[in-house]
Amino acid sequence: MNDLLSGLARLMLRLIVIASGVVVFLCVLAAAMLLALVWGARAVWARITGQPVMPWAMKIDPRSGWSTVYRSTARWSAAPSQAQASAAGASGAGGGLSGMRGGLRPSIDVTDVQPREVR
């Protein structure tokens, strides 16, 4: 009896998953057909009115993405302003956590490293 019920449960689950997949496929197909219909109607209307058929194109400039990233890194790598430098000098410049810029560790001299010759 358990085999029969588990077999029926698996069959129902498979049917539900397959039906869900078919519904999603049909929805995507309907959306694509609607887009094609709108694009075709637009092209026919342009031909009827004598206007050139303009393609649908996303006007994306690849340089704009690069410049956005480049500008955002400029603020992190920029030298501290006069107000920041004077505030760091007044707070002790390296004394405790208040002397750290942006939560970073202050630079310290490393003394346990032996320098090697550059080849």
N, C-alpha and C positions, 0 to 999 in steps of 0.2 A: 504494500500500500504506500510506503514511503517513497519507493522508486517511482510510482505513478505520479504522486503529487510533486516530487522534485522535478520530474520530467516535464510535467505541465507548467510548472513555474518557470523553468528554463525556456520552454517554448513561448510562453507569454512574454517573457522579458525580451527574447529575440525579436518577436513580432513588434513589440513597442519600439525597440531601438531602430528596426528597419523602417517602420512607419514614420518615426521622427526624422530619420535621414531623408526619406522621400519628401516629406513636407518641407524641410530646409532646402533641398535641391529645387523643388518646384517654386519656392519663394525667390530664390536667387535667379532662377530662369525667368520668372515673371518680371523681376526688376530689370534684368538685362534686355528682355524684349520690349519693355516700356521705354527704356533709354534708347534703344534702336529705333523705335517708332517715333519718338520725339525728334531724334536726330534726322531721320528720314523726312519727317514733315517739315522740319526747318530747311532742309536742303531743297525740297520741292518748292516751298514758298519762296526761297531765294531765286530759284530758276524762273518761277512764274513772274516775279516782280522785276527780273532782270538784274538782280544784284549778284555779286560774286559769292560763291559758297565759301564761307570762312570756316576753317576747322576749329573744333573745340580744342583749345590747348591751354595748359596751365602755364601761366607766365611766371616762371621761377628763374631767378638769377642765381646761379651757383656761387657767385662771388658774395652774395648777401649773407649766406650761411657762414662762410669763412670770416667775413669781416665782423660778424656778430661774435664769433668765438674769439677772434683776435682782440676785439675791444674788451671783452669780459676778462681776459687774462691780463690786460694792461693795468687794470685797477689793483690786481693782486701783486703784480711785480713792480709797481711804481714806488719811487722813493717816498719816505714819510714826509708829510708836510711840515711846515715850520711849527704849527701848533702841536703836532704829535711829537716832534723832536724836543720841543721845550718841555712838554709834559713828561716825557721819558727822562729828561735830564733832571727835572725837579723831583721826580719820585725816587731817585737814587740810581738810575741807570743800571739795572741788573740786580738790584736787591730784591730777592723774593719773587713772587709771582707778578707783582705790580710792574716790574721792569720789563716783562716779556711783551713783545709786540704780537698781538693777535693770538696769544696763547701758545706761541712757539718757544722753544728753548732758546736762551741767549747763546750766542756763539762763544765757545771757550777754547783755550789753547790745549791741544792734546800733547802730552809730554811722554807717553810711553810707546811712541812709534819711532822706529828707526827709518830715516829717509834713505831711499835707494837712488842710484844713479839713473838718469833718464837715458835710454838707448836711442 
